[in-house]
Amino acid sequence: MNTINVGEVKIGGEEGLAIIAGPCTLESYDLCMTIGEAVKAKCESLGMSYIFKASFDKANRSSIHTPRGLGIDEGLKQLEKIGAALGVPTTTDVHESYQAEQVGEVVDVLQIPAFLCRQTDLLVAAAKTGKVVNVKKGQFLSPAEMKNVVNKLSESGADQAGIMLTERGTFFGYNRLVNDFMGLGDMMEYGWPVCFDVTHSTQQPGGEGNASGGRPERAPLLAKCAVAAGVQSLFIETHTDPSQALSDGATMLPLERTLTLLEELARLHAAVNE
């Protein structure tokens, strides 16, 4: 398996678990720093690497009236400030091909949302930034179809910086996602690190009518299954008070639970790799 380098963070091969975590949406600088500092400290104590994540825009919302975020200009300013203050790499979503170059000048990993994983122009633009590209598997795709995504990125030059694929569940009827752990193994065979999205995998899309619901109490169970399956990275959205979050409050883990979960996962990862 290829190893990708994100600043000083190495993902893949024999490297330890890489944690991608933060609030769903960029909120206040102080809140982002509170979350980032706590997760960074815990990761350092456990020998895990850390990448801060938050979105400057949530373009895929159930309702037109729900908050979307700071926007690209103000959002990138805040991400740059947070990354410098924490001393860690950062990542954020890219929704449009024209955004890729501007985002790539600031963040270390460009994240392609699941619903956009087949958008050729977006993938090509992300690959051309020279930054690592992390693509979330579409809820409507089989793991086998993600090979086409890898090929698009590879043929557009993404091999140089690196590619990562993220599992976040597959539609199972209405308002329900399931995770295919055999599929994790299939995606690992494409030669690039695989990440498991712990919190979005508990989502119930549109389950609350004008908003998505979730089963965050099942996130620790899924995270442990993914670590046992051998994933190289975990994606966790977390907040000091999910009930007050601007986005994905129904699936985010409380910060304190995230910190204890990381301890549990570190022990499991060590046992699996003995």
C-alpha positions as CSV (number, residue, x, y, z in Angstrom):
1,M,0.0,0.0,0.0
2,N,1.1,3.5,-0.8
3,T,1.9,5.9,2.1
4,I,0.8,9.4,1.7
5,N,2.5,12.4,3.4
6,V,0.4,15.3,4.7
7,G,2.9,17.6,6.2
8,E,4.5,15.6,9.0
9,V,1.6,13.2,9.0
10,K,2.1,9.8,7.3
11,I,-0.9,7.7,6.4
12,G,-0.8,4.1,5.2
13,G,1.5,1.1,5.3
14,E,2.8,0.4,8.8
15,E,2.0,3.9,10.1
16,G,-0.3,4.4,13.1
17,L,-3.9,5.6,12.9
18,A,-4.4,9.0,11.5
19,I,-7.4,10.9,13.0
20,I,-9.3,13.5,10.9
21,A,-11.5,15.4,13.3
22,G,-13.2,18.7,14.1
23,P,-16.7,20.2,13.9
24,C,-18.8,19.7,10.8
25,T,-19.0,23.4,10.0
26,L,-16.5,26.2,10.8
27,E,-18.1,28.0,13.7
28,S,-16.2,30.4,16.0
29,Y,-12.4,30.4,16.1
30,D,-12.5,29.8,19.8
31,L,-14.7,26.7,19.5
32,C,-12.5,25.3,16.7
33,M,-9.4,25.8,18.8
34,T,-11.0,24.2,21.8
35,I,-11.8,21.1,19.8
36,G,-8.6,21.1,17.9
37,E,-6.4,21.5,20.9
38,A,-8.1,18.8,22.9
39,V,-8.0,16.2,20.0
40,K,-4.4,17.1,19.1
41,A,-3.3,16.6,22.7
42,K,-5.1,13.3,23.0
43,C,-3.7,12.1,19.7
44,E,-0.1,13.0,20.7
45,S,-0.5,11.1,24.0
46,L,-1.7,8.0,22.1
47,G,0.8,8.1,19.3
48,M,-1.8,9.0,16.7
49,S,-1.4,11.7,14.0
50,Y,-4.0,14.4,13.6
51,I,-5.6,16.5,10.8
52,F,-8.1,19.2,11.7
53,K,-11.3,19.2,9.7
54,A,-14.1,21.7,9.3
55,S,-16.2,22.9,6.3
56,F,-16.4,26.5,5.1
57,D,-19.6,25.6,3.2
58,K,-22.2,22.8,3.6
59,A,-23.7,22.9,0.1
60,N,-25.7,19.7,0.6
61,R,-28.3,20.5,3.2
62,S,-31.8,19.1,3.6
63,S,-33.4,22.6,3.9
64,I,-32.6,25.8,2.1
65,H,-33.0,27.6,5.5
66,T,-30.3,25.7,7.4
67,P,-26.9,27.4,7.9
68,R,-24.2,26.7,5.3
69,G,-21.1,28.2,6.8
70,L,-18.7,31.1,6.5
71,G,-18.1,30.9,2.7
72,I,-14.9,30.2,0.9
73,D,-13.0,33.5,1.5
74,E,-13.6,33.9,5.3
75,G,-13.6,30.1,5.8
76,L,-10.1,29.7,4.3
77,K,-8.8,32.6,6.3
78,Q,-10.0,30.8,9.5
79,L,-8.7,27.4,8.4
80,E,-5.3,28.9,7.7
81,K,-5.3,30.6,11.1
82,I,-6.4,27.4,12.9
83,G,-3.8,25.2,11.1
84,A,-1.0,27.6,12.0
85,A,-2.1,27.9,15.7
86,L,-2.5,24.2,16.1
87,G,0.5,23.2,14.1
88,V,-1.4,20.5,12.3
89,P,-2.5,19.8,8.7
90,T,-6.1,20.8,7.7
91,T,-8.8,19.6,5.4
92,T,-12.1,20.8,4.1
93,D,-14.8,20.0,1.5
94,V,-14.6,21.2,-2.1
95,H,-17.9,21.3,-3.9
96,E,-17.1,23.1,-7.2
97,S,-14.2,22.6,-9.6
98,Y,-13.4,26.3,-9.6
99,Q,-12.9,26.2,-5.8
100,A,-10.1,23.6,-5.9
101,E,-7.1,25.9,-6.7
102,Q,-8.1,28.5,-4.1
103,V,-8.7,25.8,-1.4
104,G,-5.5,24.0,-2.4
105,E,-3.4,27.1,-1.6
106,V,-4.5,26.9,2.1
107,V,-5.4,23.3,3.2
108,D,-3.4,20.1,3.0
109,V,-6.1,17.7,2.0
110,L,-9.0,18.4,-0.4
111,Q,-12.0,16.4,0.6
112,I,-14.6,15.4,-2.1
113,P,-18.1,15.0,-0.6
114,A,-19.8,11.6,-1.2
115,F,-22.6,12.9,-3.4
116,L,-19.9,14.5,-5.7
117,C,-17.5,11.6,-5.9
118,R,-18.3,10.9,-9.6
119,Q,-17.9,14.5,-10.7
120,T,-15.1,14.3,-13.2
121,D,-14.3,18.0,-13.4
122,L,-14.1,18.3,-9.6
123,L,-11.8,15.3,-9.3
124,V,-9.5,16.5,-12.1
125,A,-9.3,20.0,-10.5
126,A,-8.6,18.6,-7.1
127,A,-5.8,16.4,-8.5
128,K,-4.2,19.3,-10.3
129,T,-3.7,21.2,-7.0
130,G,-0.9,18.9,-6.0
131,K,-2.5,18.2,-2.7
132,V,-3.7,14.9,-1.2
133,V,-7.3,14.2,-2.3
134,N,-9.6,12.3,0.0
135,V,-12.8,11.1,-1.7
136,K,-15.8,9.9,0.3
137,K,-17.5,6.9,-1.3
138,G,-20.9,7.8,-2.6
139,Q,-23.8,6.4,-0.6
140,F,-25.1,5.1,-4.0
141,L,-21.9,3.3,-5.1
142,S,-20.4,-0.1,-4.5
143,P,-16.8,-0.3,-3.3
144,A,-15.9,-1.8,-6.7
145,E,-17.1,1.4,-8.4
146,M,-14.6,3.5,-6.4
147,K,-11.9,2.0,-8.7
148,N,-13.1,4.4,-11.4
149,V,-12.7,7.3,-9.0
150,V,-9.1,6.2,-8.3
151,N,-8.4,5.9,-12.0
152,K,-9.8,9.4,-12.7
153,L,-7.6,10.9,-10.0
154,S,-4.5,8.9,-11.0
155,E,-4.8,9.9,-14.7
156,S,-5.1,13.5,-13.6
157,G,-1.9,13.5,-11.6
158,A,-3.1,12.8,-8.0
159,D,-0.6,9.9,-7.6
160,Q,2.2,12.4,-6.8
161,A,0.6,13.8,-3.6
162,G,-1.6,10.8,-2.9
163,I,-5.2,9.6,-2.7
164,M,-7.4,8.4,0.1
165,L,-10.8,6.8,0.0
166,T,-13.4,7.2,2.8
167,E,-16.2,4.8,3.6
168,R,-19.3,6.6,5.0
169,G,-22.1,4.0,4.5
170,T,-24.4,2.9,1.6
171,F,-28.1,3.6,1.2
172,F,-30.2,0.8,2.6
173,G,-33.8,1.8,1.8
174,Y,-35.0,5.2,3.0
175,N,-33.2,7.2,5.7
176,R,-30.8,4.4,6.5
177,L,-27.1,3.7,5.8
178,V,-25.2,0.5,6.3
179,N,-21.5,-0.2,6.2
180,D,-19.9,-2.9,4.1
181,F,-16.8,-4.1,5.9
182,M,-15.9,-6.5,3.1
183,G,-15.9,-3.4,0.9
184,L,-13.3,-1.8,3.1
185,G,-11.0,-4.7,2.2
186,D,-11.9,-4.2,-1.5
187,M,-11.0,-0.5,-1.4
188,M,-7.7,-1.2,0.3
189,E,-6.7,-3.4,-2.6
190,Y,-6.6,-0.2,-4.8
191,G,-3.3,0.6,-3.2
192,W,-4.2,3.8,-1.3
193,P,-5.1,4.4,2.4
194,V,-8.7,3.9,3.4
195,C,-10.4,6.1,6.0
196,F,-13.6,5.2,7.9
197,D,-16.1,8.0,8.6
198,V,-17.2,7.1,12.1
199,T,-20.0,9.7,12.6
200,H,-21.6,10.1,9.1
201,S,-22.0,6.3,9.0
202,T,-24.6,6.7,11.7
203,Q,-26.5,9.3,9.8
204,Q,-30.2,8.8,8.8
205,P,-30.4,11.0,5.7
206,G,-33.4,13.2,5.7
207,G,-34.7,11.2,8.7
208,E,-36.1,14.3,10.4
209,G,-38.0,15.7,7.4
210,N,-36.1,18.9,6.9
211,A,-32.9,17.6,8.5
212,S,-31.0,14.4,8.8
213,G,-31.1,12.3,11.9
214,G,-28.6,9.9,13.4
215,R,-27.6,7.2,15.8
216,P,-24.4,8.6,17.3
217,E,-24.5,6.1,20.1
218,R,-23.5,3.5,17.6
219,A,-20.4,5.4,16.4
220,P,-18.0,3.8,18.9
221,L,-19.2,0.3,17.8
222,L,-18.6,1.1,14.1
223,A,-15.2,2.7,14.8
224,K,-14.0,-0.4,16.6
225,C,-15.1,-2.6,13.7
226,A,-13.2,-0.4,11.3
227,V,-10.0,-0.4,13.3
228,A,-10.3,-4.2,13.6
229,A,-10.7,-4.4,9.8
230,G,-7.4,-2.5,9.4
231,V,-8.3,1.0,8.2
232,Q,-5.5,3.5,8.1
233,S,-7.5,6.5,9.2
234,L,-10.7,7.6,11.0
235,F,-12.9,10.6,10.4
236,I,-14.8,11.9,13.4
237,E,-17.0,15.0,13.6
238,T,-17.1,16.3,17.2
239,H,-18.4,19.3,19.1
240,T,-18.4,20.5,22.7
241,D,-22.3,20.5,22.5
242,P,-23.7,18.8,19.4
243,S,-27.2,20.0,20.2
244,Q,-26.0,23.5,19.5
245,A,-24.0,22.7,16.4
246,L,-24.7,24.5,13.1
247,S,-24.6,21.3,11.1
248,D,-24.8,17.5,11.7
249,G,-25.6,17.9,15.4
250,A,-27.6,14.6,15.2
251,T,-24.5,12.6,14.4
252,M,-21.5,14.4,15.9
253,L,-19.9,13.0,19.1
254,P,-19.5,15.1,22.2
255,L,-15.9,16.1,22.5
256,E,-15.4,14.3,25.8
257,R,-16.7,11.0,24.3
258,T,-14.5,11.5,21.3
259,L,-11.4,11.7,23.6
260,T,-12.3,8.5,25.5
261,L,-13.1,6.8,22.3
262,L,-9.6,7.6,20.9
263,E,-8.1,5.9,24.0
264,E,-10.3,2.8,23.3
265,L,-9.3,2.7,19.7
266,A,-5.6,3.1,20.4
267,R,-5.7,0.0,22.6
268,L,-7.6,-2.0,19.9
269,H,-5.2,-0.8,17.2
270,A,-2.3,-2.0,19.3
271,A,-3.9,-5.4,19.9
272,V,-4.8,-5.9,16.2
273,N,-1.2,-5.0,15.1
274,E,0.7,-7.1,17.7
